[in-house]
Amino acid sequence: MEIRRSLSAPCGPDRLFAWVEDLAVYPQWMRLVHHVGPVTEAEGLPAWQVELRAEVGPFARSKVLRMVRTEHDLPHRVTFERRELDGRQHSPWTLRATVDGETGSGGDASTLTMELRYGGSLWSGAVLQRVLDDAVRRGSERLIGLVSDEPTR
């Protein structure tokens, strides 16, 4: 599964990038990201344990991943990849966020493009796709609200 979504935000790239470069702040704006905690770094790279949770009516589906920040090009691009330490083979997960400044907007503005690549089957299917699309839409609205409201971060 591959998902690519973009949004325009009323702030400069630095402010927007601060909300996507650290997985620990994702629960503040993306409801799908239920809990995040730092874990042992891998090869000197920051790592987090991330619990994803999607609710479908009275049911919930969750997944816990160990994600490592493998790319950090401040304030333009960050990439997180799944890297478990249990020696087993796992479905790949890659999340990339790219932030670009917008020109000609008459003020600070930037564009965020998020790309998610997932190689498993747990989170596939039409019902979960709708849940994911709704979570992304709501998360985008929340993120825009956060970068619009805060004076600095």
N, C-alpha and C positions, 0 to 999 in steps of 0.2 A: 504494500500500500504506500502510495506517495501522496502527500498533501502539501499544497503550496498556497499560502494566503498572504496578502499584503494589506497594509493600512497606512493612512497618512495621519501624522500627529502634529499638533500645534506647538512643537518645541524643537530645539536643536538636537542634532545627533547625539551629543554627549549625554543629555538628560534621558533620551529614549534608550540609549545603549545601556545605561545604568540599570534599567529594568529587565534586560534580557541577558546580561553577561554572567549573572549569578543565579543559579537554580534556586537558591534559598529564598529568593523574593517572589518566585512564580506563584506560590499559593495566595499571595496578596491580590493577584489579578486574574489568575487562571484557575477556575474552580476544579477542573479536571485534575490538576496537580494538588492532591490532597495533603501530602506531607513531604517535606524535604529536610534531610539532615546531613551534615558533613560526615564523610567517612575517610578512611585511610587513603592517602594520595597514592596514585600509581605512577611510577616513573617520574616523580616530581610534578605531576599534573593534578590540579584540584579535582576532587571527586565528591559525589553526593549520592545518598540513597534516596530514591524518589518513589513515592507511592502515588500511582495514578488510580483514580476511582471514577467510574461512570455509573450513574444511576439510570435504570430503565424501569420506570414505574416503581413497584415495591422491591425490585431486585437491584443489586449492585455488583459490579464486576470490578476487581482491582488487580493491580500488577505492581510488584516492587522491582525496581531496576537499580543497578549501580551505574551511574553515569559519570563520565570523565570529560572534562573540558579539554579537547584535543587541539582547538584552534582559538586564539584570542588576539584579534587584530583590532585594538582599541582605536576609535569608537565605531568600527565598521562591521566586523564580522566575528561571530563566535560559533563554535561547533561543539556539540556534546555527543559522545558516542557511548553506547553500552559496553561496559567491560566488567564482567563478573570475575570473581577470584576463586570460584569453586571448582575449576578445572573441567566443567562440563561445557558442552556447546549450547549456546542460546541464540534465539532469534535476534537478528541485528536491529538496533534502534539508532537512528541518527537524527539529531535536531540541529538545524542551522538557522541562525538569525543574522540577517544582513540589514544594516541601517545606512541610509544615504540621505544627505542633506538635500532639500528641495530649493531650487533657485527660482527667482521671480515670484515668490509667494508674498512679498511685501513684509516679511518678518521671519522669525524662526519657524521652520517647519522641516519635517523629515519623514521618510518612508521606511517602514519596517517590512521586510519580507521574511516570513518563517517557512521553513521547509522541514517536513517530518517524513522520514523514510522508515518503514517498519516491515520486517520480513516474516512475521509470524501470522498466525491465524486467530489468536484469541480475541483481537480487537477488530475483526473484520465482520462484514455483513451489513445489510441495509439499515437495520435498526441502530446498531452502534455507530454507523456512519452519520446518521441523523443526530445522534446524541453528541458525537464529536463535532459536527458542524455547528450545533447550537452552543456547545461549550466554547468553541473558537470565536463565534460571534459575540457572545457575552464577555469573554475574556478581552477581546479587542476593545469593546466599549468601555470596560473597566480600566484598561491600560490607558486609553485616551483620556479618561477622566483623571487618572492619577498624574499623568504628565502635564495635564492642563492646570490642575489645582495646586501643585507643589511649587513653591518659589525656587527652591534648589534641592538637590539630592546629593 
